[in-house]
Amino acid sequence: MPAKKGQKFKHYGEELKLQAVQMKLDGVSHREIAERLHIHDEGRIKIWMRKYKKLGEFGLLDQRGRRKEYIDSNRYLEKLERENKMLKKCLEIWMQEVQSISMQRSNK
């Protein structure tokens, strides 16, 4: 059902979402979780479970306006680690070249 003009939506914090997911993982039913945690829509728990299985705890964070930051953070970190390895190898090669040139000059 589409949102109505001026309609306000209920927002749930990350801690409550994580608690609901943990309860579901422990075998508690959607209805019980909704009652205990005062969640108005049982289907919301299914959505949180799907996001948790796909992205872990990052899936439960409010991603509006910052989505790439959370999803791509691991990818960005891996890219930086690859760049560091490449730069270290380049530095080793450069140091070897400098040493060989200095050895040649000292032999003359």
Sequence and secondary structure as in RCSB ss.txt:
>XXXX:A:sequence
MPAKKGQKFKHYGEELKLQAVQMKLDGVSHREIAERLHIHDEGRIKIWMRKYKKLGEFGLLDQRGRRKEYIDSNR
YLEKLERENKMLKKCLEIWMQEVQSISMQRSNK
>XXXX:A:secstr
    TT       HHHHHHHHHHHHTT  HHHHHHHHT S HHHHHHHHHHHHHHGGGGGS  TTTHHHHHSHHH
HHHHHHHHHHHHHHHHHHHHHHHHHHHHHHHH 
